[in-house]
Amino acid sequence: MRLLSPEWLLLIPVLAVAGWFWRGLKLARPLRVLCLLVVTALLVQPQVRKQSDALDLWVLVDQSESAGDLLGPRISEWETILEKSRRPSDRLHFVDFAGEAVTRGAQIRAGSGTQYAGPRGATRLKSAASYTLAQIPESRASRLLVLTDGFSTEPLDGLAERLREQRVPLDYRLAAQSTVGDWRIAALALPRRVQLREAFLAEVVVLGDRDGKIPVELTRNNQSIGRREVEVINGVGRLRFTDRLGVAGAFHYEARLMAADDAVAGNNAASQWVEVQGGPRVVLATAYENDPLAQALRAQGFEVEAITDLGLLNVGTLTGTKVVVLNNVPAYRLDPRFTKALDFFVNHQGGGLAMVGGKHSFAAGGYFGSPVEPLLPVSMELKQEHRKLAVAMAIVMDRSGSMSMTAPGTSLVKMQLANEGAARGIELLGDSDMACVYAVDSEPHEVSPLVAVGSNRGTLQNAVRRVESTGGGIYVYQGLKRAWAELEKAKVGQRHIILFADAADAEEPGEYKALLEKMSKEKGTVSVIGLGTEKDSDADFLKDVALRGNGRIFFNSDPKELPALFAQETVAVARSAFIEEPIDLKGTPGWMEMASGNLEWLSKVDGYNLSYLRPGATQAAVSGDEYAAPLVAFWQRGAGRVATVSFPLGGDFSATTRSWPGYGGFAQSLARWLMGETVPPGVGLRTALEGSKLRADLFYDESWNQRIAAHAPELVLVQGDDIQAAPAEWERLAPGHYRATVELVPGTYLRGAVKIGDAAFAFGPVNAVTNPEWSFDRKRLDELKSVSARSGGAERVDLSDVWNAPRPPAWKDFQRWLAVALVLVLLLEAWQTRTGWGVGWFKRADKQAPEAVS
């Protein structure tokens, strides 16, 4: 017997007090004494050991990348053996794990395979075991059995102690990983930070079980910087190279082995970000080779990096940047990872963002529905009463066999997401617009003829949501030909086709060039949404369709982004407005919130993007037409600042603006406000990488004590392309010193920010140089064997033998029966009190007791 609750110690004083106040508490009544004893037993929670034949076996199945090929062919057989060899009273539970642990549903039986959808880039065995131990009932005898290759990516410290405390042995069955003939990159040594134009040395360390010369491909920001050979002697080879960078920011270096006969491919790459330090700068993404805005900012003393090749913009560009300006550049020409990164850059890292007007900006540039839209102080949805021209739009949808596949990270097939995208596009059309839809495989199939959207909107959306993939390829020419034949019937101001196709399966070009030439002469346009990347087999063909169709081309390999792409393209065509006529400009008092002095505004602008001020934003200038639209607007977003200038500052429709004497002063005031306040000295952030762990140390002197007391430092992090930031916990090591340690997710990167009141300190991107999932560290295998032995487990080569192992004791408690007994005794005591039955006898016995003693 064991006593679970420390309240059992109350038994002695309770009984002593009961005896002392025997008469006062009227405990001469035995039912009250019995009540007291039952209550005490409930507090004590006694349990009795039982030697049951029943056993709960919790099987942890390794679903990580490194174990997949080894365990995959065997898992079904192993699970079937366990199921068939158990006794009728035994219970079998399965937990699939890799980067996270998931209890397998009852609908997925042993031996029928798994449906694990979690991250596979890590083997978090300790976390999986802890997750499982939390679910094991104490009343059942239980064991853990791990099916794995044995190489956990996290230490197992403390696990043996917890297993012993819960009396749960851990057994294991290994699928041995053969590394014979394996070459691997053990290290990529690069400095974390360098100065601008400073030469630095890099080293690649290659290990192998045989000697020879191995080619290594070196890249910077995914661009090759050369292929070298490393000579492996006595199992070790070293390759050194130097580099020098003349632009500030962060640059991603990667080394990759190109050995043809390598046994394991997962450990052939290593990568690292290198930060090139420079002063705070403005990154100007511009459509103009000699942008007058860049010239004006440089004349005012700002460090400006003007980028016309938009493919150079990436997450690393934001490192060391204080302000990003998007000057008449369309969203579809920007890397989606860059536009997603702007949210964290502004809200948490304290960056500034500005969008400048033009015919390829705002809604006309496809920013509606993009990650940038919520940051802007203006809304881009055009009101119906402001529509100048109706649109006839045809949507041509790929329904080939590839569209029947499930989209990664979702339970939906690609076709369903494409359907939802088309429905979203129809939703954004105006009542006076017209639409038709065709689904194409080896021929076009009419989903809906050309109809006015107004009263048919719901019918159109329901029709496109029912499109199903039926196999075959997509015959692009046939789809375009049928759609244009329908659009030719429309007598509206603008006719446009959205072609959605798989970039790796767009067949039968046909006479598409002649067709697109005819469409262009009749003012028809075509844009393409390509599911895939620019490197896919049919990407060049789709690019040519968009080019000849005078439209836009979008490539995206993530099907979950399809609804947003359809929305962006629909708004860019049907609901955007660039006013192509001179309009009066009127300044407002809101300018004084941005600048310290008055500004002599220009009287007119040559054109502007029509938009609407969002609640909470401030406008510094408005249009003098009937719309009174915000021409200059701004607001605070999190730790950063965002502004919009709706009229062009360069290129077409900017002649009046460029001749404005106040152009330079306006640009200076705008940039100064976007840069925010200068952080006072006395505080600093230092980051260091230790394997796959990032350590961030925050130091501050006494001048920051009051600020820290008012606003405790916050550390927020974002992984990879994610937008959602997550807080991290600080550990206060000493006065003026905080530390946080974060486990990096293999294969991706991390960005972070420390916020103290209005001040923000940015860092990243940083990444784990090598993937521990493929390191095959023997220490981890030895650690697993040690934990198993200390817990009372063993290696189970014959899996059926696990049911014959000594079974841990199970315990049975009496809480339910004690509760029932307490209720019965209370009822009986209440009845005795009411009726008085038997009370007199106990009173007489109580009076005679002293005489008996004497």
Residue pairs with C-beta under 8 A, 6 or more apart in sequence:
1 46
1 47
1 48
1 49
2 46
2 47
2 49
2 811
3 44
3 45
3 46
3 47
4 44
4 45
4 46
4 47
4 813
5 43
5 44
5 45
7 43
7 44
7 45
8 40
8 43
8 44
10 40
10 43
11 40
11 44
14 36
14 40
18 25
18 27
18 33
18 36
21 27
22 28
23 846
25 32
26 32
27 33
27 36
28 842
28 843
28 845
28 846
29 829
29 832
29 839
29 842
30 842
31 825
31 828
31 829
31 832
32 829
34 825
35 822
35 825
35 826
35 829
38 818
38 821
38 822
38 825
39 822
41 814
41 818
42 815
42 818
42 819
42 822
45 813
45 815
46 813
46 814
47 811
47 812
47 813
47 814
48 811
48 812
48 813
48 814
49 809
49 810
49 811
49 812
50 809
50 810
50 811
50 812
51 807
51 809
51 810
52 89
52 141
52 807
52 810
53 87
53 89
53 807
54 87
54 89
54 90
54 91
54 140
54 141
54 810
55 87
55 89
55 90
55 91
55 140
55 141
55 142
55 143
55 803
55 807
56 90
56 91
56 93
56 136
56 137
56 140
56 141
56 142
56 143
57 82
57 86
57 90
57 91
57 92
57 93
57 142
57 143
57 145
57 802
57 803
58 93
58 94
58 95
58 132
58 135
58 136
58 142
58 143
58 144
58 145
59 79
59 82
59 92
59 93
59 94
59 95
59 144
59 145
59 146
59 147
60 95
60 97
60 101
60 125
60 128
60 129
60 132
60 144
60 145
60 146
60 147
60 148
61 71
61 75
61 79
61 94
61 95
61 96
61 97
61 114
61 147
62 71
62 97
62 98
62 123
62 125
62 146
62 147
62 148
62 149
63 71
63 96
63 97
63 98
63 114
63 116
63 118
63 120
64 98
64 99
64 120
64 121
64 122
64 123
64 153
64 773
65 98
65 120
65 121
65 266
65 773
65 774
66 123
66 149
66 151
66 177
66 266
66 773
66 774
66 776
67 123
67 148
67 149
67 151
67 175
67 177
68 120
70 149
70 175
70 176
70 177
71 147
71 148
71 149
71 175
74 175
75 113
75 114
75 147
76 111
76 112
76 113
77 111
78 147
78 173
78 799
79 94
79 110
79 111
80 110
80 111
81 799
81 800
82 92
82 110
82 145
82 799
82 800
82 802
83 92
83 109
83 110
83 111
85 799
85 800
85 803
86 92
86 803
87 803
90 803
91 140
92 110
93 103
93 104
94 103
94 104
94 108
94 110
94 114
95 101
95 102
95 103
95 104
95 128
95 131
95 132
96 102
96 104
96 114
96 116
96 118
97 118
97 123
97 124
97 125
97 127
97 128
97 131
98 116
98 118
98 119
98 120
98 121
98 122
98 123
98 124
99 118
99 119
99 120
99 121
99 122
99 124
99 745
100 118
100 119
100 124
100 127
101 124
101 127
101 128
101 131
101 132
102 116
102 118
103 135
104 114
108 114
108 115
117 409
119 745
121 745
121 746
121 747
121 771
121 773
122 153
122 154
122 745
122 746
122 772
122 773
123 148
123 149
123 151
123 152
123 153
123 154
123 773
124 152
124 153
124 154
125 146
125 148
125 152
125 154
125 156
125 784
126 152
126 154
126 155
126 156
126 157
126 158
126 159
127 154
129 144
129 146
129 159
129 163
129 170
130 159
130 162
132 144
133 144
133 162
133 163
133 166
133 168
136 142
136 166
136 168
138 166
138 811
139 810
139 811
139 812
139 813
140 810
141 807
141 808
141 809
141 810
142 168
142 808
143 168
143 169
143 170
143 171
143 793
143 802
143 805
143 807
143 808
144 163
144 168
144 169
144 170
144 171
144 793
145 170
145 171
145 172
145 173
145 796
145 799
145 802
146 170
146 171
146 172
146 173
146 784
147 172
147 173
147 175
148 172
148 173
148 174
148 175
148 784
149 174
149 175
149 176
149 177
150 172
150 174
150 177
150 780
150 781
150 784
151 177
151 773
151 775
151 776
151 777
151 780
151 781
152 780
152 783
152 784
153 692
153 746
153 772
153 773
153 780
154 743
155 783
156 780
156 783
156 784
156 787
159 170
159 787
160 786
160 787
160 790
160 791
163 169
163 170
163 787
163 790
163 791
164 790
164 791
164 792
167 808
167 809
168 791
168 808
169 788
169 791
169 792
169 793
169 805
169 808
170 787
170 788
170 791
170 793
171 788
171 793
171 794
171 795
171 796
171 802
171 805
172 784
172 785
172 788
172 793
172 795
172 796
173 795
173 796
173 797
173 799
174 781
174 795
177 264
177 776
178 263
179 209
179 263
179 264
179 776
180 209
180 263
181 209
181 210
181 261
181 262
181 263
182 208
182 209
182 262
182 263
182 264
182 267
183 206
183 207
183 208
183 214
183 232
183 257
183 259
183 262
183 268
184 206
184 207
184 208
184 257
184 264
184 267
184 268
184 774
184 775
185 204
185 205
185 206
185 255
185 256
185 257
185 267
185 268
185 269
185 270
185 770
186 205
186 206
186 207
186 770
187 203
187 204
187 205
187 270
187 769
187 770
188 202
188 203
188 204
188 205
188 253
188 255
188 270
188 271
188 272
188 769
188 770
189 202
189 203
189 204
189 205
190 200
190 202
190 253
190 272
190 274
191 200
191 274
192 272
192 273
192 274
192 275
192 687
192 688
192 689
192 766
193 274
193 275
193 276
193 277
194 200
194 245
194 274
194 275
194 276
194 277
195 276
195 277
196 245
196 246
196 247
196 248
196 276
196 277
196 278
197 244
197 245
197 246
198 244
199 242
199 243
199 244
200 242
200 243
200 244
200 274
201 240
201 241
201 242
202 240
202 241
202 242
202 243
202 253
203 238
203 239
203 240
204 216
204 218
204 230
204 238
204 239
204 240
204 255
204 270
205 236
205 237
205 238
206 214
206 216
206 230
206 232
206 236
206 237
206 238
206 239
206 257
207 232
207 235
207 236
207 237
208 214
208 232
208 235
208 237
209 235
210 232
210 235
211 231
211 232
211 233
211 234
211 235
212 231
212 232
213 229
213 230
213 231
213 232
214 229
214 230
214 232
214 237
214 257
214 258
214 259
215 227
215 228
215 229
215 257
215 258
215 259
216 227
216 228
216 229
216 230
216 239
216 255
216 256
216 257
216 258
217 224
217 227
217 255
217 256
217 258
218 224
218 225
218 226
218 227
218 228
218 241
218 253
218 254
218 255
219 225
219 253
219 254
219 256
220 243
220 251
220 252
220 253
221 251
221 252
221 312
221 314
221 316
222 252
222 254
225 243
226 241
227 258
228 239
228 241
229 239
230 237
230 238
230 239
231 237
239 255
245 251
245 274
245 276
247 276
247 305
248 276
248 277
248 278
248 279
248 281
248 305
248 319
248 320
248 321
249 275
249 276
249 316
249 317
249 318
249 319
249 320
249 321
250 273
250 274
250 275
250 276
250 315
250 316
250 317
250 318
250 319
250 320
250 764
250 765
251 273
251 274
251 276
251 316
252 271
252 272
252 273
252 314
252 316
252 765
253 271
253 272
253 273
253 274
254 269
254 270
254 271
255 269
255 270
255 271
256 268
256 269
257 268
257 269
259 268
262 268
264 774
266 771
266 773
266 774
267 770
267 771
267 774
267 775
267 776
269 771
270 769
270 770
271 767
271 769
272 767
272 769
273 316
273 749
273 764
273 765
273 766
273 767
275 319
275 320
276 320
277 320
278 303
278 320
279 303
280 303
280 320
280 321
280 322
280 675
281 302
281 303
281 304
281 305
281 320
281 321
281 322
281 323
282 297
282 302
282 303
282 304
282 305
282 321
282 322
282 323
282 324
282 325
282 671
283 305
283 307
283 313
283 317
283 318
283 321
283 323
283 324
283 325
284 291
284 293
284 294
284 297
284 304
284 305
284 306
284 307
284 325
284 327
285 307
285 310
285 313
285 324
285 325
285 326
285 327
285 329
285 334
286 293
286 294
286 306
286 307
286 308
286 325
286 327
286 328
286 329
286 650
287 308
287 327
287 328
287 329
287 358
287 360
287 650
287 651
288 308
288 327
288 328
288 650
288 651
289 308
291 306
291 327
291 650
292 649
292 650
292 654
292 658
292 663
293 325
293 327
293 356
293 649
293 650
293 667
294 304
294 306
296 663
296 664
296 667
296 668
297 304
297 667
297 668
297 671
298 304
299 664
300 664
300 667
300 668
300 671
302 668
302 671
307 313
307 317
310 329
310 333
310 334
311 335
313 334
313 335
313 338
314 335
314 337
314 338
315 337
315 338
315 341
315 749
315 751
315 765
316 765
317 338
318 324
318 341
318 342
318 345
318 349
318 351
319 762
319 764
319 765
321 345
321 351
322 351
322 352
322 674
322 675
322 676
323 351
323 352
323 353
323 354
323 671
323 674
323 675
324 342
324 345
324 351
324 352
324 353
324 354
325 353
325 354
325 355
325 356
326 353
326 354
326 355
326 356
326 361
326 372
327 356
327 358
327 361
327 649
327 650
328 356
328 357
328 358
328 359
328 360
328 361
328 365
328 648
328 650
328 651
329 360
329 361
329 365
330 360
330 361
330 365
330 366
330 552
331 339
331 365
331 366
331 367
331 370
331 372
331 568
332 366
332 552
332 553
332 554
332 568
336 556
336 561
336 721
337 721
339 370
339 371
339 372
340 371
340 721
340 722
340 723
341 721
341 751
342 351
342 353
342 371
342 372
342 375
343 371
343 374
343 375
343 723
344 718
344 723
344 725
344 751
344 753
345 351
345 353
345 640
345 762
346 352
346 353
346 375
346 637
346 638
346 639
346 640
346 641
346 642
347 375
347 637
347 638
347 639
347 640
347 725
348 638
348 639
348 716
348 718
348 725
348 753
348 755
348 760
349 639
349 640
349 751
349 753
349 760
349 762
350 639
350 640
350 676
350 753
350 755
350 759
350 760
350 762
351 640
351 762
352 640
352 641
352 642
352 643
352 671
352 673
352 674
352 675
352 676
353 372
353 375
353 640
353 641
353 642
353 643
353 674
354 642
354 643
354 644
354 645
354 670
354 674
355 361
355 362
355 367
355 372
355 376
355 643
355 644
355 645
356 644
356 645
356 648
356 649
356 650
357 578
357 607
357 608
357 609
357 644
357 645
357 646
357 647
357 648
357 649
358 364
358 365
358 578
358 609
358 648
358 650
358 651
358 652
358 653
359 578
359 652
359 653
361 367
361 609
362 378
362 380
362 576
362 609
362 611
362 644
362 646
363 380
363 381
363 382
363 571
363 572
363 575
363 576
363 577
363 609
363 611
364 572
364 576
364 577
364 578
364 609
365 572
366 552
366 568
366 569
366 571
366 572
367 373
367 376
367 380
367 568
368 380
368 381
368 567
368 568
368 571
368 572
368 575
368 576
369 564
369 567
369 568
369 571
370 564
370 568
371 723
373 380
375 637
375 642
376 614
376 642
376 644
377 613
377 614
377 617
377 618
377 630
377 633
377 634
377 635
377 642
377 643
377 644
378 611
378 612
378 613
378 614
378 617
378 630
378 633
378 644
378 646
379 611
379 612
379 613
379 614
380 571
380 576
380 611
381 571
381 575
381 612
382 571
382 575
382 576
382 577
382 610
383 612
384 430
384 431
386 577
386 610
386 627
387 430
387 432
387 575
387 577
388 493
388 577
389 492
389 493
389 494
390 430
390 432
390 433
390 434
390 492
390 493
390 494
391 429
391 430
391 433
391 434
391 492
391 493
391 494
391 495
391 496
391 573
391 574
392 433
392 434
392 435
392 450
392 487
392 490
392 492
392 494
392 495
392 496
393 425
393 429
393 433
393 434
393 435
393 436
393 495
393 496
393 497
393 498
393 570
393 573
393 574
394 435
394 436
394 437
394 438
394 450
394 483
394 484
394 486
394 487
394 496
394 497
394 498
395 422
395 425
395 426
395 435
395 436
395 437
395 438
395 464
395 497
395 498
395 500
396 438
396 440
396 444
396 479
396 480
396 482
396 483
396 497
396 498
396 499
396 500
397 418
397 419
397 422
397 437
397 438
397 439
397 440
397 447
397 464
397 467
397 500
398 418
398 440
398 474
398 500
398 501
398 502
398 505
398 506
398 531
399 415
399 439
399 440
399 441
399 445
399 467
399 468
399 469
399 470
399 474
400 440
400 441
400 469
400 471
400 472
400 473
400 474
400 502
400 505
401 469
401 470
401 471
401 472
401 473
401 505
402 414
402 469
402 502
402 504
402 505
403 413
403 414
403 415
403 418
403 469
403 502
404 413
404 414
404 415
404 469
404 471
405 413
405 414
406 412
406 413
406 414
407 413
407 414
407 417
407 558
407 559
407 560
408 558
408 559
409 560
410 417
410 559
410 560
412 559
413 469
414 469
414 531
414 559
415 467
415 468
415 469
417 559
417 560
417 562
417 563
418 467
418 500
418 531
418 559
418 562
419 464
419 465
419 466
419 467
420 465
420 562
420 563
421 500
421 529
421 562
421 563
421 564
421 565
421 566
421 567
422 437
422 464
422 467
422 500
422 566
423 460
423 461
423 464
423 465
424 563
424 566
424 567
424 570
425 498
425 566
425 567
425 569
425 570
426 435
426 453
426 457
426 460
426 461
426 464
427 457
427 461
428 567
428 570
428 571
428 574
428 575
429 435
429 453
429 457
429 570
429 574
429 575
430 453
430 574
430 575
431 452
431 453
431 454
431 457
432 452
432 453
432 454
433 452
433 453
433 492
433 574
434 450
434 451
434 452
434 453
434 490
434 492
435 448
435 450
435 451
435 453
435 460
436 446
436 448
436 449
436 450
436 451
436 483
436 486
436 487
437 446
437 447
437 448
437 460
437 463
437 464
438 444
438 445
438 446
438 447
438 479
438 482
438 483
439 445
439 447
439 467
440 474
440 475
440 476
440 478
440 479
441 470
441 471
441 472
441 473
441 474
441 475
442 472
442 473
442 475
443 475
443 478
444 475
444 478
444 479
444 481
444 482
444 483
446 482
447 463
447 464
447 467
448 456
448 459
448 460
448 463
448 464
449 486
450 486
450 487
450 489
450 490
451 460
453 460
473 505
473 506
473 507
473 508
474 501
474 502
474 505
474 506
474 507
475 507
475 508
475 510
476 499
476 501
476 506
476 507
476 508
476 509
476 510
476 512
476 541
476 542
476 545
477 508
477 509
477 510
477 511
477 512
477 515
478 508
478 510
479 499
480 497
480 499
480 512
480 515
480 516
480 526
480 545
481 510
481 515
483 497
484 497
484 515
484 518
484 519
484 524
487 495
487 497
487 524
488 495
488 522
494 523
494 525
494 573
494 574
495 522
495 523
495 524
495 525
496 524
496 525
496 526
496 527
496 551
496 573
496 574
497 524
497 525
497 526
497 527
497 549
497 551
498 526
498 527
498 528
498 529
498 566
498 569
498 570
499 526
499 527
499 528
499 529
499 542
499 545
500 528
500 529
500 531
500 562
500 566
501 528
501 529
501 530
501 531
501 538
501 542
502 530
502 531
502 532
502 538
503 530
503 531
503 532
503 533
503 534
503 536
503 537
503 538
503 539
503 542
503 555
504 532
504 536
504 537
504 538
505 538
506 530
506 538
506 541
506 542
507 538
509 541
512 545
512 548
513 548
516 526
516 545
516 548
516 549
517 548
519 525
519 526
519 549
520 548
520 549
520 550
524 549
525 549
525 550
525 551
525 573
526 545
526 546
526 548
526 549
526 550
526 551
527 546
527 549
527 551
527 552
527 553
527 554
527 569
527 573
528 542
528 543
528 545
528 546
528 549
528 551
528 552
528 553
528 554
529 554
529 556
529 562
529 565
529 566
529 569
530 536
530 539
530 542
530 553
530 554
530 555
530 556
531 556
531 557
531 559
531 562
532 539
532 555
532 556
532 557
533 539
533 555
533 557
534 543
534 555
539 555
542 553
543 553
546 552
546 553
547 553
552 569
552 572
554 565
554 568
554 569
556 562
556 565
576 609
577 609
577 610
578 607
578 608
578 609
578 610
579 607
579 608
579 609
579 610
579 623
579 625
580 607
580 653
581 607
582 604
582 605
582 606
582 607
582 656
583 604
583 605
583 607
583 608
583 623
583 624
583 625
584 603
584 604
584 623
584 624
584 625
585 601
585 602
585 603
585 604
585 605
585 621
585 622
585 623
585 624
585 631
585 647
586 601
586 621
586 622
586 623
586 624
587 599
587 601
587 620
587 621
588 619
588 620
588 621
588 622
590 618
590 619
590 620
591 598
591 599
591 620
591 621
591 632
592 598
593 618
593 620
593 634
594 618
594 620
594 634
594 643
594 669
594 670
594 673
595 669
595 672
595 673
599 662
599 665
599 666
599 669
600 661
600 662
601 621
601 662
602 656
602 657
602 660
602 662
604 656
605 623
605 631
605 647
605 648
605 653
605 656
605 657
606 647
606 648
606 653
606 654
606 655
606 656
606 657
607 647
607 648
607 652
607 653
608 623
608 629
608 631
608 646
608 647
608 648
609 646
609 647
610 627
610 629
610 646
611 629
611 630
611 644
611 646
612 629
612 630
613 619
613 630
613 633
614 635
616 635
617 630
617 633
617 634
617 635
618 633
618 634
618 635
619 630
619 631
619 632
619 633
620 632
620 633
620 634
621 630
621 631
621 632
622 628
622 629
622 630
622 631
623 629
623 631
629 646
630 644
630 646
631 645
631 646
631 647
632 643
632 644
632 645
632 646
633 643
633 644
633 646
634 641
634 642
634 643
634 644
634 673
635 641
635 642
639 753
639 755
639 758
639 760
640 676
640 760
641 673
641 674
641 676
642 674
643 670
643 673
643 674
645 670
647 653
647 654
647 657
648 654
648 657
649 657
649 658
649 663
649 667
650 658
657 663
660 666
676 758
677 758
677 759
679 759
679 760
679 761
680 703
680 704
680 759
681 703
682 700
682 701
682 702
682 703
682 704
683 698
683 699
683 700
683 701
683 704
683 756
683 759
683 761
684 698
684 699
684 700
685 696
685 697
685 698
685 699
685 754
685 761
685 763
686 696
686 697
686 699
687 694
687 695
687 696
687 697
687 752
687 763
687 766
688 694
688 695
688 697
689 695
689 744
689 766
689 768
689 769
691 768
691 772
692 743
692 744
692 746
692 768
692 772
693 741
693 742
693 743
693 744
694 741
694 742
694 744
694 750
694 766
695 739
695 740
695 741
696 715
696 739
696 740
696 741
696 742
696 752
696 754
696 763
697 737
697 738
697 739
698 713
698 715
698 730
698 737
698 738
698 739
698 754
699 736
699 737
700 708
700 736
701 736
702 736
704 736
704 756
707 756
707 757
707 759
708 756
710 757
711 755
711 756
711 757
713 730
713 738
713 754
713 755
713 756
714 727
714 754
714 755
714 756
715 727
715 728
715 729
715 730
715 740
715 752
715 753
715 754
716 725
716 726
716 727
716 728
716 752
716 753
716 755
717 725
717 726
717 727
717 728
717 742
717 750
717 751
717 752
718 724
718 725
718 726
718 750
718 751
718 752
719 745
719 748
719 749
719 750
720 745
720 748
720 749
720 750
728 740
728 742
728 752
729 740
730 738
730 739
730 740
731 738
731 739
731 740
731 741
732 738
733 739
742 750
744 750
744 766
744 767
744 768
745 768
746 768
746 771
746 772
746 773
747 771
748 767
749 764
749 765
749 766
749 767
750 764
750 765
750 766
750 767
751 762
751 763
751 764
751 765
751 766
752 762
752 763
752 764
753 760
753 761
753 762
753 763
754 760
754 761
754 763
755 761
785 795
788 794
788 795
792 806
792 808
794 805
796 802
831 837
832 838
832 839
